[in-house]
Amino acid sequence: MLKTDLLVYTNELSYFVSGTGKSLDDAKYDFLKGYEDMKAYYAEKNKQFEEVEFEFAIDVVSA
């Protein structure tokens, strides 16, 4: 099975999150776990965390 990399980037946020996995579900899980970890880190440091909503799509043309 193909290993996939999920990468989301925007310069509008003050943090970066990425996820990888051997399947799309694994990459999505890893990404969302990283997002929750970053949220917890910001809370621990008493920093403002901008929450965002994600919509996942597969770009089969680029695959």
C-alpha positions, 0 to 999 in steps of 0.5 A, a space after each residue: 500500500 502507498 504511504 501518504 503524506 498529508 500537509 496543510 499549510 497556511 500563513 494565517 495561523 500562528 502554528 503549524 500542524 501536519 500528519 503522515 500515515 500508511 493510509 489516508 485514515 492514519 494520516 488524518 488521525 495523525 494530523 488531528 492528533 497534532 492539532 489537539 496537541 498544539 491546542 493543549 500546548 497553547 493552553 499550557 503556555 496561556 497563549 491564544 489558540 485560533 481553532 479552525 475547522 478542517 474539511 478533508 478531500 482527496 486530490 486524485 489528479 495530483 496523486 
